[in-house]
């Protein structure tokens, strides 16, 4: 009992010391935290920390129920949030219900994260008339989200490093499912940007992700190829880890890749 009291007093003292910092310094510290779960949990400490942890300088939020469009950093849909975001921003998509997306082009480095406890809590739905839900042309990360495409593909990768972590990609099963893909990559091998003399590397990294429905999990129409595939089977689904990236001279490039779909 005494040991617990000592720990509590020590924690209280440390919290008191950090609260002596001004808002700018404290927000700078919060910016180094991982958005989920660390920065999200930080917002539960007190009203001041919630204000700073949810400040639009740290991330933008998408909430379909938002009424006051003048509230800084909060948007009613993903397209508006992507348009307003600055390179390197994190967009937190509210859990509950579904968010309609259609051919949203992301041309700057962004991170899109679902705010729910699991990817099932936050669903992006792409209509049948769209080629893809999201189209990536820059280095981006997608985490803790479900993306569902009625026809076409969930994610279209044009260029940049795309990371898909802890997501669910769903394609509808229907007579036209041969047109449905979870991921399509049209990216090519690394290119040298002459002005900056830098190499622009494109790749797709898939981690802890469920892929359901459709004809193929991955279609590569560029020069990238599937590598380092790992699959873990559970009672209800399959979880995938794999890379789509440029290979060496000994790598056989593949025009399309079929993975077992749950």
N, C-alpha and C positions, 0 to 999 in steps of 0.2 A: 504493500500500500504506500509506504513511504517512498519507494523507488518510483512509483507512478506519479506521485506528487512532485518529485524532483524533476522528472521528465517534463511534466506539464509546465512547471515554472520555467524550465530552460527554454521550451518551445515558445512560451508567452514572451519571454525576454527577447528571443531572437526575432519574433514577429514584431515586437515593439520597435526594435532597432531598424528593421527594414522599412517600417512605416514612417520613419523619420526622413526617408528620402523624398525628394520632390516628385511630382507626377511624371515629369519628363524622364527622369532617371529610372523610375520604376517601370515605366512603359518600355524603355530601352531594354531593361532586363527581361521583361516579358516577351520581347520580340525574338529572343534566342530560344524560347521554349517551343517544343513541338506543338502545333495547333491542336491536335487530338492525340492523347488525352490531356497533356500537361497544361496548356494554356486554357483549355475548356474547364478543367478542374480548378484552375486558379481563380476563375470568375465566380466560384462558389464560396470563396473565403469571406468576403464582406462587400458592402455596396461600393466602396472605393475601388477595390480590386476588380469588381465586375465591370465598372465603368471603364477602367484602363485596359483590362484584358479584352473587352469587346469594342475598343475604340477603332474607328474606321482606318486609322493609320496602321493597324496590325492586321485586320482582315475585313472583308466585306461580307454582308449576310444577305441571303435570299430567303424571303418569307412571303408566301402567297397571300397571307392574311393581312399584310401591312396596308394601312389606310393612309397614314401620313407620309406622303412621298418626300416631304422636306426633311425627314429624319436622316441624318448623315450616315452613309455607309450601309443602308438597308434598302433592298430593291425587291419589287414584286415578282421578278422572273430572272432567270439565269442570263438571258441575252442582254438585259440592261446592266446586270452586274459585270459581265465580261466587257461590255463597251466602256464602262466607267473605271474599270480596274487599271492599275498601273503595272508595268512589268515587275514580276516578283510577288504580287499580291496573293493572298489566300482568300478564297471565296467559300464561306460556310453555307451549305444548303440545308434549310430547315427540314426536320424530320416530320413525318406525317403526311399522308396524301401523296399525290404525284405531281411532278413538274413537267409541263409540255416543252419539248425541245425539238428543233428542226433545223438541220444544216447550220448550226452555230459555228462560225469560224473563229478559232482562237489563234491569233497571230503574235502573241506575246507570252513570255513565261508566266504561267499561272498555276495555282494549286486549287483543285476543287475537291471539297471534303463534305461528306454527308454528316449531319449533326446527330444522327441517331446512334443507338447503342450497337446496331448491326447494319449492314448494307440493305437489309430488307426494309428498314424504316424510312429510307429516302430513295424514291424511284423517279428516274427520268424516262419519259415515254416519248418515243419518236413515231410520228404518224406514218401511215403507209405511203404517202405521197413524197416522202423525204428520202434523199440518198443516204443520209446518216444522221445520227443524233448530234454528235460533236465532230468537228473537223480540226485536226491539230496541225499547225504549221510552225510550232515553236516547242521549246522544252517545257513540258508540263507534267503534272502529277494528278491522278485521279484516285481517290481513296474513299472507302466505306460508302459506296454508292451502288445502286442497281440501275443498269441502263437496259431498257427494253425497246427493241425495234420490231415493228410489225412487218416490215419488208425493207430490204436493203441491209445496211450494217449498223451496228451500235456505234463503233468508233472508226473514223477514217483518219489514218496517219499519213500526212504528206511529207513532213520533215521534222527534224528535232528529236530530242530524247523524250519519249513518252513512257511514264511509269504508271502501271495500273496495279494498285495494291489493295487487297482485301475487298474486291468488288464482285458483283454478279452481273454477267452479260447474258441477256436473254434474247433469242430470236424466235419468232413465232413459227410453229410447225404447221404448214399448209401446203397445198399443191404446188406453190411456187417457192418452197423452201430452198430450192437450189440457187435462188437469188439472195439468200440471207446468209450473212456472215457476222460473227461477233466482232472481228477486227479485220480491216483491210489496210494494208500498207502499200503505198505507191512510191515510197522513198527509195533512193538509190544509194550507191556506195558513197563514202566520204568525199566531199569536194573541197578544194582549196579556194578560199575567198582571196582574190588577188590583192584587193585594197588593204586588207588587214593581215594578209599572209597567215591566215589561220585556217584550220581544218574544221569544216562543219560536219559533225558526225550525227547520223540519224540512227535511232534504234527504238525498239519497244521492249520493255521489261514487264513481265506479268508475274505477280506474286500473290499467292493465297487467293486465287480468283476462281469462282465457279463459272462455267460456260455451259449454256443450255440451249438446245434447239439449233435450227439452221443446218445447212449442208456442211459447212466447214467452220472450224474455230478461227482459222487464220487464212487469209488470201494475200499473197505477196505478188504484186504485179511489177514491182521494181526489181532491184538486184539484191535485196536483203534476203536472208534465209533463216529458217527456224533452227535454233540450237539449244542445247542443255535443257531438254524437256524433263520435267519431273511431275508425277501425278500421285496424289494421295486419295485413296478411295475411302469414303465414309458410307454409312448406311443409306443416306439419302442422296448423295451427290459426289461429284469428283472435283477436287481442287487442283489447279494447275500452277506450275512455276515454269516459265520458259523465257527465252530471249529471241527477238527477231532483230538481227543485225548483220552487218557486212562480214563476210568470211575471208579467209586467206585464199591463196591460189588453189589450195587443195580442197576447198569447200565446194560442194556441188550446190549451185543455186537452184532454188525450187520456185516454180511459178505459183504453186498453190500447195497448201499443207492441210491435211485432214487429221484432226485429233478425235479421239473417242468422246462423244458428247453424252452427258447424262440425260 
